[in-house]
Amino acid sequence: MVGYRSADRYRARCNFLFQGMGLGAKRVLDVGCGLGSVAIWCGIHGAANVLGIEPESEGSTEGTYKRFRETTLKLVLDSRVAVRASRLDEITAADGPFDIVTLLNVINHLDEDAVARMHRDSDAFGRYVGHLRSLRSLMAKGATVVISDCSRHNLWNDLGLRNPLMPTIEWHKHQSPAVWNEAFRASGFELHDLRWSPMYPMGMFSTSKSLHYLTISHFTMRFRAA
């Protein structure tokens, strides 16, 4: 199920990500696409052109590129959904302009060193703004970028303890929604919404900020290109 345990879980996640957004006839860029779950969802729901990028040679799961292509062929989406073993900085204006860009659990990986310091270091902040401005140059005016990640602020990390729910996360390489909002605003974007991601199968009951602070602090933000 393209990286999800069930069709219901897959459907719930994508419906949440794209709530209120029409995908029909849109050009989509899925950064860090993995097995292609989001890119394939967009293709199934009418996107005109979808490009998923996954730099497999730089440490991503072996074989994801091949499995993505096999899935698009099986679903007869290969004419509209493509995958490329590329980094974001290798995408050019000729590939776009994109109407929707997704960076799901990868926004911090574009420059981990800058992310770790951007809340207190103006040079690191400026460097990351440069990355986001390059992203903005690939997007149409009024386009939407969707990001999701875990905030560095949660009960466990603030107490200096290992989070038993996510013991391997390096929290210092993540940032809070407030910092991301500041960086995107400086890069030519406007915040559309900030939501705390539902914990399947608890649905919208699980989207409170307080609950997330106690557990995984996972959020989704959507920005519009000004």
Residue pairs with C-beta under 8 A, 6 or more apart in sequence:
1 7
1 9
1 10
2 10
2 35
2 36
2 37
2 40
2 71
3 34
3 35
3 37
4 10
4 13
4 37
8 200
8 201
9 200
9 201
10 37
10 41
12 198
12 200
12 201
12 203
13 37
13 200
14 37
14 38
14 41
16 195
16 197
16 198
16 220
17 38
17 102
17 104
17 146
17 148
17 220
18 41
18 42
18 45
18 146
21 100
21 144
21 222
23 42
23 45
23 46
23 47
23 100
24 45
24 46
24 47
24 48
25 46
25 47
25 48
26 42
26 46
26 47
26 48
26 99
26 100
27 47
27 48
27 49
27 50
27 96
27 97
27 98
27 99
27 100
27 140
28 39
28 42
28 47
28 49
28 50
28 51
28 98
28 99
28 100
28 101
28 102
29 50
29 51
29 53
29 91
29 95
29 96
29 98
29 100
29 101
29 102
29 138
30 36
30 38
30 39
30 42
30 50
30 51
30 52
30 53
30 101
30 102
30 104
31 53
31 88
31 101
31 102
31 103
31 106
32 53
32 54
32 60
32 103
32 104
32 105
32 106
32 109
33 39
33 52
33 53
33 54
33 68
33 83
34 54
34 60
34 61
34 64
34 68
35 64
35 67
35 68
35 71
36 52
36 67
36 68
36 71
36 72
36 81
36 83
38 52
38 102
38 104
39 50
39 51
39 52
39 68
39 81
39 83
40 50
40 71
40 72
40 75
40 77
40 81
42 50
42 81
42 100
43 50
43 72
43 75
43 77
43 80
43 81
44 75
44 77
47 80
47 81
47 100
48 80
49 80
50 80
50 81
50 82
51 82
51 83
51 84
51 91
51 95
51 98
52 68
52 81
52 82
52 83
52 84
53 83
53 84
53 85
53 86
53 87
53 88
53 90
53 91
54 60
54 64
54 65
54 68
54 83
54 84
54 85
55 85
55 86
55 87
56 62
56 64
56 65
56 85
57 85
58 87
65 83
65 85
68 83
69 78
69 83
71 77
72 78
72 81
72 82
72 83
88 110
88 131
88 134
88 135
89 131
89 134
91 138
92 138
93 137
93 138
95 138
96 138
96 139
96 140
97 138
97 139
97 140
97 143
98 138
98 139
98 140
98 143
99 139
99 140
99 143
99 144
100 143
100 144
100 145
100 146
101 135
101 138
101 139
101 143
101 144
101 145
101 146
102 145
102 146
102 147
103 110
103 145
103 146
103 147
103 148
104 146
104 147
104 148
105 148
105 149
105 150
107 147
107 148
107 149
107 180
108 115
108 149
108 173
108 174
108 175
110 128
110 131
111 127
111 128
111 131
112 173
113 124
114 124
114 125
114 127
114 128
114 131
115 124
115 128
115 173
115 174
115 175
116 124
116 172
116 173
117 124
118 124
118 125
118 127
118 128
118 175
118 179
118 183
119 125
119 175
119 176
119 179
125 182
125 183
125 186
128 183
129 183
129 186
129 187
132 183
132 184
132 186
132 187
132 188
132 189
133 187
133 188
135 145
135 187
136 187
136 188
136 189
136 225
139 145
139 225
140 225
141 225
141 226
142 224
142 225
143 224
143 225
144 192
144 222
144 223
144 224
144 225
145 184
145 189
145 222
145 223
145 225
146 220
146 221
146 222
147 180
147 220
147 221
147 222
147 223
148 197
148 218
148 219
148 220
148 221
149 174
149 175
149 180
149 218
149 219
150 166
150 169
150 171
150 174
150 216
150 217
150 218
150 219
151 174
151 175
151 176
151 177
151 212
151 217
151 218
151 219
152 171
152 172
152 174
152 175
152 176
152 217
153 176
153 213
153 217
154 163
154 171
154 212
154 213
154 214
154 215
154 216
154 217
155 213
155 214
156 162
156 163
156 164
157 163
157 171
163 169
163 171
163 216
165 215
165 216
166 216
177 194
177 219
177 221
180 221
181 191
181 194
181 221
184 191
184 221
184 223
185 191
188 225
188 226
189 223
189 224
189 225
189 226
190 223
190 224
190 226
191 221
191 222
191 223
192 222
192 223
192 224
193 221
193 222
194 219
194 220
194 221
195 207
195 219
195 220
195 221
196 207
196 208
196 209
196 211
196 212
196 218
196 219
196 220
197 207
197 212
197 218
197 219
197 220
198 204
198 206
198 207
199 206
199 211
199 215
199 216
212 218
212 219
